[in-house]
Every structure is written in C-alpha cells, then in structure tokens.
C-alpha cells in the first residue's frame, strides 16, 4: 500500500512498519463481485497458446469520481497491438474496500489499487493500462502461472511503466527539487556522465564509496522519505523496471523519471557519508543500488548491450521483499533474455523450486558460483545442503557478504568434467570433483560485527580468536606461542580475505596495515601497564585499517586454522573436522562435512596458502588423485 501523506520521517516510518506488501497473484479468494455476479462475468478464460492478456481501458473522470473501465483481450503475438502502459505499485493490505465498475459489473479491489488508478486517470480521455490486480484473475492459479511467464513481454511491449510512489504533494516537490540539484552536480562532476562508470563502480561491478563528508547542504529529510518508500523494496519491481521502455514515477501530482531518482541516491552514496538511522533505511538503499544496476540501461552496470545472467539477478534480488516464497525465483525470470527452462508453476513446493533452480545454474554456468548463495543456520545444514534458499530474504544480521573472487584459483584446473550427476540420478545430490587439501583443526567463535573501530565489540572477539588459533593474546600470555611475522601476515590476509577497502586485491601496504592492527590488539604488556595509551594506539591502528582493508566479510564468519597451520576465514557453521577441498569449478576453497559415504556442503572459505593453487599443485605432483565428493 502506498504510504499516506506524512509531514515527518517519523510518521512515514510508523506507517511503513504496518504495511504488508503482496506481490503479483496474492490476494484472498473472492468468487463473486459485489453485485453478486460471478467473476466469470468479467474474466473470460485466456488462451495461453496465443499468449493472451487483458488490458484495462480506464475511462476518463475527475480524481474523486467513481472508477469506470472496460476489459479487453489481446494477443501478444498480434502484429498490430494497441499501445498500452503498465502500472507498478505496492499492493498493500488485501482488504478490498474499494471497487471499479467493469462494463457495468462492480469488481472489488484493494484501496491501493483504486488509489493508483485515480492518480493516473485522465480527466479528458481514457487510458489503456495493464495492472496486475485487475487484468489477471487472481482466483485462477493456472492463469496466474501462465501470466507470470508472460511478464517479460507484457512490460517490454508497453509504451512506458507508471510507478505510483506517494500522494504526498509537499514531499513530491521537495524530492524532485533535490533530484534536480543532484543531477546538475552529477553532470558537472562526471563530465556529463562520461566518467560515471569509472567513478561509481569497481572493476568487479560493486559500488564505490568515497566516504566523503556529511552533506549538510541537501534536503536529508526528503531523501530519507524517498529511500524508505516501500515500493523500492518490492521484489517484482526489478523485473518491471528492467523490461519497461521507460519508467515514470508519480510523486503526488508530479511525474519524474525513475532513473534520475536512482542516480541521485547512488551519487550521494558515492560522494558522501549518508546517515542510516535504522535497518529499514540501510536495506532500502541497498535495494535502490541493485535496482539502479538493472533499471538504468544507460548508466547502470547492465546497460543496453549487457543481458544480466539469472545467477546475478537472483543474487541481488534476495534483499527485496516478497510474501509469496516462490516469487524468489519466478519474479525475476522475465529479466533473462534466453530461455532458462524454468517454468512458473505455483503448485510446486518451494524446496523443489530451490533445488531445480540451483541445479540449473550449476549446469548452465558449469561452475560452482551459484553455491555462493547457500547460507545455513548456526546449527548447520538442514535438508538439501547445496540448494540455495531463494524463498528466503537476505538477512544482513545472519548472512555474510560473499568473499570477493579477485584473481583466486584454488584449483589449478578450471574445467568441470563431472560437476553434476547426469539426468535421472538422485535429485538430492550433486557430485564435485577435486582433492582434499586440508582439514579444520580449530575455529574461533562467530564474529558478530564488521565494525573494526568498535573497540568494545571487535577487540574482545579478536583476542579470543587469537587465543583459539594459538597466537599471543591478552589472557595467559605466558602460555602463548610467539608469533612470527609470517603468521601475522597470513592472519591479516585471512581477516580481510585479501581484499582492500577499494574492493581491489590488497597490496602489500594494505596487508601490513592489517598486521599493525593485529599487533596493536595483542599488545598485552601495554594493555596492562597503560590502558589509555593502549586504547589510543588501537584507535589509530583501527582508523588506518578503515582506510586500507575491507573487513566486512568477517561478520557472520569464523577465523580458523588448519591441521597444516594455515589461517583461514570460513562459514559460521564450520567446525573442527570439516574438510577443505579444491574442487573443479570453484576459484575458492570449498568446505565440506563428511556424512558416512557422502558430504554436506558447508560453504566457501579463504585459506591463506591455498588461494592460488599452491597446495593443489604440490599434492597433484605428489601423486594424490582427484576424487568425487557426493554432496547431499
């Protein structure tokens, strides 16, 4: 549901907390219209073989007048089709407190649907629209599945996509004024977008941030109002905005290009240190960053010439909201140009959809990149250990960021001759080919923070981890093993997974900053003799780490040491005894857990000394044979 007019951010956030969004197809069962007519009086069956859809002819009228319309059926395969516009909005609560007159039959609709139709209705002429809540018979599960399969063609075949963001007139004025100012700034700073891509993206496609000073010269309240609007967190909008020829937002009575709004947020994230008062705001900005990469075909990461692969889309879509778990896959299928062989079917169970989708990605990509999306609870794998849970959203408090690939190559051979069992085998297993390179000897507790300057949280955890791994620590120093420079360097590489703050591979200077930070943390003598001096030295070292090293991957992971003495950073569910493998199709070491004759997939890890195939080469040269790991 669209958020009602609000004069303050507090009013908006209170209302947003009560909103419930329903994606395509999720409304309660209604078998009759308010007039007592059966729904068949409005919804004649569609012929899926002709790829038929319904269009809503919204008749003219003043804003407050009753809604009147006609429904017509067209074939997407027709050579000459009527020009129509699509509508994108937040469904809101499912209570059907409003209605629209369809050729004399009164059809109940949610108030949010009525609000967006009133907003886009014209006073002097009709408007031909496609809007999911009315154009699809939501009681017919077969029709819903068929129509979801046509989303790519429905949105790409429209003239434009109309997005209903808010009815707040004052905020609409303020937001568009802010976007106008920032657009001028972007054009000036990027040489009219000529340098945009190199400035805001790393070479891996992740967004840069200069962490510049706080911007006190902009309307922060309007920016915050914009970023927490629930529409930006809705999963279906990824597909809608990517496929539509253009996207126009309604901010009150003002119309404004979606791309300009997204560029405003992306630029401010890049150029300044924007405040994030709560998880909702932080998550919303993450959704906007991901949406921009897809929706802005001119300046986003995936431009006109690049078709985003399904794996990338599924990865970024997990931060968005959905209430139908199957939509974790089905809501983004239309973005992919080539056929995936995955057909929307809302009668399938979620577990089957997750396994089929994961297996499809493994086979089509011929590598293990799809398994980066696997995340287990702290208790360990349940059910199929290798299937990604696309039905679940990404929880920043529980799910770690993926280890950046950089130029790692844990297995010297990248070919994948027997990645998966052939068709007809056990659908619950996959087969991986490689060698066991090591096993976990000890592991730290799970790191619950990635804020390295958060002294009271990070320092105790790091000291405890050092003790577990056999390094000097503040407790019982007389029993500590003296650290060599190589050990500290190895641990520093593991702590940052060899990734600099810029997102690039860490240089020697970056790694040495990490070493000095570890030395500062473990300076037992100074911490006892002069706690204030110890704190000041720690703060300086932590500030330098902030400038040089990317420690975000520490959160929800464990540091560990292998039986051969190598340091690593691994999944939160790993434990002593887990095996470290170098398998074909993975640039990163893979952690597995033996279960009788089979294995469970635990996750990927960084292991210093394994990342460039060093150990794999030695083992293969020594005559160690590759084996097949059957993973269930």
N, C-alpha and C positions, 0 to 999 in steps of 0.2 A: 504494500500500500504506500502511496506517496505520502510523505510527511506533511502534515498541515502547516500553515504559515506559522513561523516561530520567530520571535524577536530576539532570542538569545540562543547561544550554543547549548546552554543547559536545557532549555525547553526542547530543542531538537533531539539531544541525546536521550532524554527521558522518553520521548515518543518512539524513537528508533528502537529502544530496548523492548518495546511492547509489540513491535511489528513482527508479523510472521509472513515470510515470502513463500509463494507457491509457484514453482516452475510450470512449464507447459504441461497441461494434462492433469493437474492435481486440483480438482475441486470435488466437493461431495456429490454423491449420486443424486440426480434430480431427473425424474422420469416424466414430469409434466411441467408445462408452463403455468404461469399464474392464472391464465384464462381458462385453465382446465384442458386445453388442447394437448394432445400427446406431442412429445418433442419431434416425432416423425413428421409433424405438420411443417416443421421448419427445416429439419435435417433429412433430406433425401439422401440415400446411400451414394457414396462416391465410387467411381470406377478406378481402382488403383492401377489397372493395366494401362489406362490412359493418363495417369498421373493428374487426376482431377483435384482441384482445390476450390474452396468457396471464397468469394470476395464480398465485402460488405459495402453497399452503397449507402453512405451516411448522408441523409437528406439535410438540406440547409435549415438553419434555425438560429435563434438568439441563444446566448450562453445558458440561460436559465430554463429554456423551453424543453419540453419532453423530447426524448431521443426517438427518432424515427428512421427506419432504414429498410433496405431490401437486401436479400441474399441472392447471389447468382453463382453458377458453377462454370469454371473454365478448365481447359486442359493446358498444362504447362508445355505440352508438345505442339500446341496450336501455332501455326505460322504467324498469325496476327492476333496478338492479345491486347486487351485493354490495359492502359497504363494505370498502375496502382501503387500505393505507398504502404509500407509496413509500419507497424507500431510496436515500440519496445517500452515496457514499463514494469513496475513492481505490482504483482497481483494483490498482495496484502491479505487481510483476513478473508476467509472463504464465505462469510455470510453474504447472501445475495439480497441485499437491502435495496437495490435499485433495479431498474428494468429498462428494456428497449423494445419498441414496437417494431416487429419484423413483419412487414406486409399484413398488418392487422392482427398479428399474434403477439401477445405480450411475453417476452422472454426475460426471466430473472437473471441479473448479472451482479457481480460484486460492485460495491460503490467505487472501488479504484478503477474498474473498467469504465464505469459511467463517467468518472471524472476526466479520464484521458480523452474519451470521445467528445465530451463537452468542450474540452480545451482545443482540440484540433478541428472541431466542426466550423464550417464557414457559414456566414450569415446570408450570403447571396447565391451560393451554388453548392451542389452536392460534392462529395469527395469519395473516391473509390479506395477502399482500405483493405488490408489483411491484418486481422487482430486475432490472436490465438484463442482467447476466451470465447469468442463468438463464432469464428469461422471453422472451428473444429468441434465436433460433437464429443464433448468430454465424457459422456457416458459409454462411448463405444471404444473399448480398449484396442480393438483391431484397427479402427480408424486412427486412433492416436498413434499407434506404432507406425502405420503407413505414412502419416503426415510428418512425423518426426524424420523419417527417411527422406522427405522432400524439402526439408528446411533449407538446404543449400540452394535449391532452385527457386524457392519462394522468395528468399531475401535478395539473392543476386538478380532475380528477374524484376525487382521493383525499381521505381524511379528514385526513391530515397527512403530512409528509415527515420521515422519521427519518434523522438525519445522524450518521454514525459518525466522531468526531474523534480520539479517543485511548482507549487502555485503561489509561493511567497514572492510577491511583487518587489518588495524592498530588497530582499536578498538577490533576486534576479538582476536588478540594476547594479548592485554592488559587485556581484560576481563578474558580470560582463565588463564592468569598468576595470576591475583588476586584470582580467584576461587581456583586455586591450592594451593596458600598460605593459604587461609582461611580454606580450607579442612584439611590441616595439623594441623592448630590451633585447629579446632573443635575436631579432633581425640585426640589430646593431652589433651584438657581441659575437655572432656566428657568421658574419659576412653574408647576411640574408640566407642563412641555413647551409651555406657551403661547407662550414666546419662543424655542423651539428653532430654528425655521426661520430667523428673522431673525438669530440669533446665529451659527449654524454655516455658513450659506450666503451667498454674494454674490447680487446680483440676477440674475447670469448662471448660477447653479446650481453654481458652483465652491465648494469647501470653504474656509472661512476658517481662519486660524490666528493666534492672538494672540501666538504665540512667547513664551508666559509662562515663568516659571522652571521649572527641572528639578524634577520631582516625586519627592522622596526619601521621601514618605510612603506610597507604594504598592508592591506586590509586583511589581517590574520583571521579575524572572526569570519569574514565571508569565505576565506579559503578553507577554514575548518568546517564551516557549514556545508560547503561543496563536497569535501572529501568523505564526510560521513553519511552522505545520502545513500540509502540502501540500494539504489539501482546499480551503483558501481560494484557492489559485492555479489550481484546476481549472476550465477553461472551462465545462464542462457545468453547473456549479452555479449559474451566473447564471440559466439557464432554470428549473432545478429549484426554486430558492428563490423566484423571482418568481411562479411559477404555483401552487405548493402553497398550500392554505388556511392552513397554519401550518407552522413548521419547528422541530423539537425536536432538540437536539444531545446525543449521548451522550459524556460526559466521564468515562471509567471507568464506574462504575455509576450516576453521577449524570446526570439529564436536565435540560437547561437551555435556555430559549428562545434561538434564534439571534439575534433582534433585540436582545436585551439584551447579548449579547456584542459585536455590531457597534456598538451605541450606546456601549459602554464605550470602544472603540478610537477612534471618531470624536470623542468628547468629549475624551479625553486628547490627541488630535492637535490639537484646537482650543485647549485651555486651557493646554497646557504644551509644553515643548521636549523631546520624547521622543528618546532616543538611537536611532540606526540604525547598528548596528555593521557592517553589510555590505549588499551589494546585495540579497541574498535578503530580508532583513528589510524594507528600503525597498520592494521590489517587492510583498511580501506585504501591507503596509499599503495600498499603492495599490489592490490587488485588493479589500481589505476595504472601502475607501471607495466604490469603484464598486459592489460588491455591496450595500452598505447602501442606496444610492440606489434600487436596484431591489427588494430583498427586503423592506425595511421600508415597507409600504404606508401606515402611519400617520404616520411622521415622516421617511421618506426623500424625496428630491427628486420621485420619481414616486409619488405617493400613489394612493389608490383611484380618484380621478377622472381621473388622467392616464395615458394609454397611451403608453409610450415609443416614439418612432419608430425604425424599423430603423437609420437612419443613426446615431443617438445610441448605440444598443446596440452596433453594430459598432465605433464609435469607442472606447468604454470597454472592450470585450472583448479588445482586442489585447494588453493587459498580462497576460492569463491564459494558462495553459499548455495545449497540445494536442499530440498526436503524430500525429493524422490531419489533414493540411493542409486538407482540405475542410470540416472542422468549424469553421474560421474563419468560415464563413457558416452552415452547417447547424445548428450547436449553439445558435444564438440565434434561429432563425426562429420558434420557438413563442412567444416573448415578445410578438411583434407581433400585435395583435388582428385587423387587417384582412389580407386575402389579399395576398401580395406577388407571386404568380405564379411565385415561385422554388420549385421542387420538388426536394427532396433526391434526388440521384442520384449514388451513389458510383462510378459508372462514368465520369463526366465527368472530363476533365482539369482540373487546378487553374486553369490560365490562362483557360480558357473560363468557369469559375465566377466568377473575379475580374472579367472583362470584362462578363459578363452582369449581375452584381450592381451594379457601378459604373454601368453604363448605366441599369439600373432605377432607382437612386437619383437620378440626374441627371434622368430623365424625371418621376419621381413627385414630386420636390421642386421641379422647374422652376427650379433654380439650381445653382450650382457648389459648394455646400457640401460635397458628397461628396468632392471632389478634395482637401480638406484632409488626407485620409488618405494621399495619394500621397507616397512618400518614395523617393528614388533613392540609389544608392551614389555615392561621391565621383567615380567615373568617368563618371557621367551616366546618362541613361535607357537601358535595355535592353529590347527588345521593345516592348510597348504602353506608351507613356509616360503615359497618362492612367488606366490601370487600377490601382485600389488593391490592394495585396498583402495580402488578408485571410488568406492562408495563413501569413504571417509574423507573429511576435510583435512587440511594440513594444520596441525596444532603446533605453533611455534614453541609452546612450553614443553612439548613431548617429542617432536620430530626434529632431528638435526638437519642443518644445511648439508647439501651434498659436498663431498670432497671435490675440489676443483681438479679437472683432469690434467691441466698443464701439459707437459710432454712425457708423462709417465708411460711406462710399458713394462709392467711386471712380468708378463710372459713374452719371451723373445719372439715367438711366432704368433702372428695375429690371425692367421687363418683358423676357421672353425669347422673342421671336417665332420664332427659328430656332436654338435651343440645340443641337439634335441633328438628324442626318440622319434621314429617315423610315425605316421598316422596309424591309428589302430592300437597303439600301445596304451599303457596306463595314463589316463588324462591327468592324474595327480602327481606325476613325476616328470622331471627333466633330467637329462644327462649332460654333465660337464666334463670336458677332457683337459687334464693338466697334471701337475705334480704337487705333492705336499712339500712345502718348503720349510715349514717350521710349525711350532705349536705355542699356545699361550701358556706362559709359566705363572705370571702374576698379573693382576689387573687392579687399577685404582677404583675408588668409588666413582659414581657418575658425577660429572661436572654439571652443576645446575646453573651456572652463569657464564656468559662470554664477556662480561664487563671486566676487563683486566685492571681497570683503575678502581674497581670496587673493592677496596682493601679488605674490609671485614668478611667478604664472601670468598674472594679469589685466593687470598693468601693462605688461610687455613686449609682449603682444599688442595692447593698446590703442595704445601708442606706434607700433608697426609699422603698425596700421590708419590712424592719423592721418597718418603719413608717406605711405602709399599714396594717401590721399584728398586730400593737398595741404594739410594743416594743420600748425601748429607741432609739433615733435617733438624728442626728445632727441638725435637724430642729425642732424648737419649743420644746425644751427639757422639758419645764415646763408643757407641756400637755401630756408627755409620761407616760405610765404605767410602774411602776417598774417591772423589770424582776426578776423572781425567778430563782434559779439555775436549777430547773426542766424545766422551759420554755426554757432556753438557751440550755440545753442538748437535749430537744425534737427538737428544731430548728436545732441544729447541726446534729442530726441524719437525719432530713429531707433533709438538704443541701447536704449531701453525700449519701443519700439513704442507710445509714448504711453500706457503703462499704469502706473498707480500700484501700489504694493505691496499695496493693499487689493483689487486686481482691478478697480477702477473707472477711469474715464478720468482721466489725470493732470491735476491742476490746475497753474496757473502756478507755484505754490510748489514743487510736486514737480519740475517741469521745471528750475527754477532750481537746485535741489539737484543735479540731474544736470549742469548747466552748471558748477557749482563743482567737482564731482568731476573733470570733464574738464580744467578749468583746473589743478587740483592735479596731475593726472597729467602734464600737458605743461609744467609749470614747470621748464624746462631750467636756468635760472640757479641756482635753489635746489638742484636735484638735484646740481649740481656743487659749489656753494660750501658747502653744509651738508646732506650726505646724511641725517643723523639727523633734522634738523628737517623735511626733505622727507618722510621716512617718517612722522613724526608727523602732519603736515598731511594726508598721503594717508590715513592710518588714520582720522582724524576725518571726512574727506570720505566715505570708503567706508562708515563706520558710518552716516552720515546717509542715504546712498543706500540702505543696507539698510532704513532706516525708511520711505523715501518712494517708491522706484522698484522696479519689477518687471523684473529683468534676466534672468529665466530663459530668455526667448526668444532671448537672444544665443547660447546654446550650440548648436553644430552649424549655425550660420548665418554669413553674411558681411555685413560692412558694405560699402556700395558708393556710388559717386557716378555720376550720370547725365551724359549729354552736355550737358544744360542746367544742371548744377551742383547738382541736388537730391541730398540724402543719403537712403539707404535701408538697410533690413535685409532680406536675401533668403536664398534656399535655399543650402545649402552647395555645390550643383553648378552654381550660376550662374557666368557668366564674361563678360568684356567682349564686347560684340557682341550679347548677348541683348536681346530687345526687351521693353519694358514696355508692357503694354496695359491699357486699361479696357474690360472686356467685360460685356455684359449678363448678369445672373445672379450677379455677384460683387461684394461690397462691398469687396474688397481688390484692388489691382493684381495682374495675372497676368503672370508671366514666361514667355515662350515662346522657343524657339530655332528659327530658320529652317533647314529642310532642303529645299533646292530649292523646290518649289511648296507644300510642306507645312510643318508645325511640330511641334515636340515640346513637351509640357507640362513645364515645369521646376518651377513651384511658385508660391506666393503670396508677396507681399512687402509691407513697409511702405515707402512713399516719401513723405517729408515734402513737402507741396505737391500731392499727388495724392489724398489720402485723402477729401476732401470734394467731389470732382468739379470742383475749381478749374480744372485744366488741361483736362479733358474739355470743360467748358463753353466755355472760350476757343477750343479747337480746332474744336468744332462751330460756334461763332459765326463762325469764320473760314472756314467752308466745307469743312472737312475731312470727308470722307464715311466712314461706317462701312464696314467690310469683314468678310468671312467668313474666319476662320482655320481651316483644315482641320488638325486635330491628330491625329497618328498615334501 
